[in-house]
Each structure stands twice: as structure tokens, then as C-alpha cells.
Amino acid sequence: MSIDIPRLEPALLKQLQGKLKLPAYDPSAVGIGIVHIGPGAFFRAHQAWYTDLALKYGGDWGISVVSMRSSDLAKALIPQQGLYSLALLDNETSYQVVGSIRELLVAAEQYEQVLQRLAAPTSHYVTLTITEKGYCLNALGELDLSHADIQHDLEPNVKARSAIGLLIQALELRFAANVPPFVVVSCDNLTDNGHKLKNALITFARQKQPALANWLEQQLLCPCTMVDSITPATDVELPKQLASELGYQDSWPIKREKFCQWVIEDILPAHRPAWHQVGVTYTQDVKAFEKAKLRLLNAPHSALAYLGTLFGLDTVFDAMQQSALRAFVTQLAQDEIIGSFHAPAELDVAQYSQDIFQRFDNPAIRHLLAQIAWDGSQKLPMRVFPVILDNLAAGRSIRLLCLVVASWMLFIRLRARQQPDVALVDPLAKVLLDTAAGCSGEAVADTALFLALSAVFPPALQQSEQFQLELSAAYQRLSPVLTPTGASSASFLQDLF
């Protein structure tokens, strides 16, 4: 890359006008009102992007970004004064500059500065993307007081290793100074994330200072949220694209699909960024949105993963180019999923489903079927089995849903054949491979072997005669795909569905 190409920084923005979308405000004039912990690519493509759009409507809602340990992002973006580029991947790629990050701190190196930023009365919100393990929860979704980082953070006068410990230290300072607590917004894919986060903070506080815990019980707001957008890792080509197409250097640009969703429980105070004006949805029922996502996005995703892999396809986009598979997942959504749940009032289910299939059809997103197929023993009980149970109770069809489950069983058998060249990625891999080894190809016997796995199938499905019959019929229909008789042909797909 030529050293003559200028670096992205505020002075360059005027020269870039007309070339790409730029902040609709002066980033340097914005005060900090949000602290974000865990600044990965998803945060920069999601919450920072929404906040950038909301800053058009005013307010001191700049973001102070806090990394617990890594200084990589700070080193990349401090010379750019927090500015970075976002590429939106669709049939045509578009670019924009995001300016909402106003400060970058590293807790391991600037601990007191981080604490003071969190304790400042002007810091009204703290957002988190720290992954599920960052909350230090046990199997019940409660704070694991035996976790090594939590035990360390409960010691007096230490620099916290966990986000929970850091937040409580900051909240202790606010409590002592009679400053109201900040609102804490989890943006991780964790069911009931707001409730679990608040409970974890109060549990930790109770070990330190009961009066602080009582204060937090009464005043702390931790809304539940749902987030969604595919954000691939930045590759070496993206900075080259920016330099070639737009004529500037960016030390760490990011990219994501065009679709983006942020649903927040409607309990925020009136003093908030104008997120509602830039596409954020407020609702009283985040769980209903989670259910819609699990059923209308994740269930068809799994269907494409297992069926597509059986037919030798690599990506979601590849699978959607097979007219029979496209028709199958469309019919699956329309006939057996959409009617299986009550949608939240704020969601247009038909449009949401249509948007999902447009996302699957995005040629710029290389989403591997093999990766989506990972951990099927954990995913199917969340994505598919509840739909089957609800449809059985309502007397609705489960024929297509059973094809999804049968395709998973045959996928397990395929992986068993491919060992050791291709591994089965699943926490129950040994049990599943042993089950596959006992299969003979006879549908009733094979499905009975899988249904006996109580770690996978709930008793209600194990005991349902209708499910057993429909599942074995689906398995029988799909079985030719594992025989070397040309079953992977397009004609077989058409006949199957």
C-alpha cells in the first residue's frame, strides 16, 4: 500500500464527501455518554453503528470503548481519533465512516482512568459484548461465585479481571458519591441477558456490600435485548479495497451484512440516544423476538445446513441456489413455523421471514453449512423440537420439520463414514458416532436408536407415536442420499420436496 495514501482521520472527512456515507455530525464536538466493554467487530458493526446514526439527532452520546486486556484496537484507532470504516455487504458493497467512538481505553493498562470514566455522572449507559463466558455464569444462569476471576475480584483493592467485578467497583464509587447507577445493556446472544446480568451484578454486590446490593435492586436498569447481524472477520483484502476504491488507509475497517436488528426491552429512561429513530425496536416482550429468531432464522438455517451438506454443498448461498432447497425452507417457514408462535406486536412476521431468506441469498456472505451444522445436539432442542411440540399440540403438520430432524440423523451417519478425515463437531460426538455405528439403514430401527438419546430428545417427543411415524417416514425418504446411486442429483431433490 502506498505511503502516499492518507490515513482516515477527521481532517480527511471533507475530502471524502460524496464518496461514501459520513457522520452527519461533528464527531469532535460530541461528549461521552456511553461506555462500551468488549469492543469486537460486532460491537463496531452494530451498537456503535446505531449510535452513529442516532447522533444525527443530537446529544452527547459518544462512546468510550474499554477493552479489558487487548490494546490492539486502541493502537489501530487512536491515530484515527476513533474513526473507522464499515463495509455493508450485499449484491453491491457500500461503505461508510462511523464516528461514534470518542475514546479508547485498555483496563489492563489504564485501570483508574477506566474506573473514573465509568463513575462519571455523564456516563449514563454501559453496553457489553463480552460473549456468554464473560458473564461468569454457572449452568443455572447465575453468577458462579467459584469462578477464578470472580473470586479474585471479590478480594479488596484489586484490579478487576471480570466485567462484573469492574462494573461493581464503578457502581460502588457512584453509590458513595450519590450518583445514580448507569443503565447496563447486554448485547450478547444470551437468553434473558438483562435479567441474568442484573442478578449477577446484585449477587456480586451482596458479597461486597449489602447496602450496595439493595440500592442496585431498587435502581439498576438492565434491559433484555436481542441483536442480529452477520459480521465476518476483517480480512487483508478489505483495507486494500478501501485504498483502491476510496483512496485512504484504515488500520482496522470492518464489514457486515446489510441486515441489522437491535431489540431492547422498553424500560430505558427518557434520557437516551435517539436509537428509536434509526431502526432500534423497543418492546415489552424481547422473548417473543428471540422465539421468532430461533424459529424463523435458526430453524431454516439448520435445515439448509444438514440437507445442504448431505447434497455436497458448501455455503448457505450455494444451498439457496438449489431451487428445491429454497422451496423447501420457504414452505417450512410458511406451513409449519409461522403459525407455531404468537409474534410480538412490533414484528411483521411475513416481512421478517422474507428478510431472512434475502439474507440467506446474499452472495457476499460466505456462511459455511458445516459450521452451522456444528453442535446439532444442542441446537435442535432449541430451534426445532419446540416447534414440533407446539405443532403436535395444535394438530398442525410436522412433516417438513421431521425431514429436518431426519437430515440431522443422516448427517451424523455421514460424518461417521468420513471419520477421521472430517470430524463431527458436537459435545455429544462420541455418543452420536456410536449411535450411527449401530445404524443399519432401516428407518424404524435407526430412528429408534437416535430417539433413545435422552440427552437430545425430550420425553414428550420420545413418547409421541405420531412423531416416531413421521420421523421414520422422513428418514426413509432421505436415506438414498447416503447410497452411491446418484441420489444427490437435482431430480432427487425435486422429487424429495
Secondary structure, DSSP 8 states (H G I E B T S, - for coil): --TTS-B--GGGHHHHBTTBB--SS-GGG--EEEEEE---HHHHHTHHHHHHHHGGG-SS-EEEEEESS--HHHHHHGGGTT-EEEEEESSS-EEEEE--EEEEEETTT-HHHHHHHHHSTT--EEEE--TGGGG-B-TTSSB-TTSHHHHHHTSTT---SSHHHHHHHHHHHHHHTT----EEEE-SS-TTHHHHHHHHHHHHHHHH-HHHHHHHHHH-----EEEE-------THHHHHHHHHHS-B-SS-EEEES--EEEEES---SS--SGGGGT-EEES-HHHHHHHHIIIIIHHHHHHHHHHHHTT--BHHHHHTSHHHHHHHHHIIIIIIGGGS---TT--HHHHHHHHHHHHT-TT---BHHHHTTTHHHHHHHHTHHHHHHHHHHT---HHHHHHHHHHHHHHHHHHHHTTTS---STTHHHHHHHHHT--S-HHHHHHHHHT-TTTS-HHHHT-HHHHHHHHHHHHHHGGGGSTTTTTSHHHHHHH-
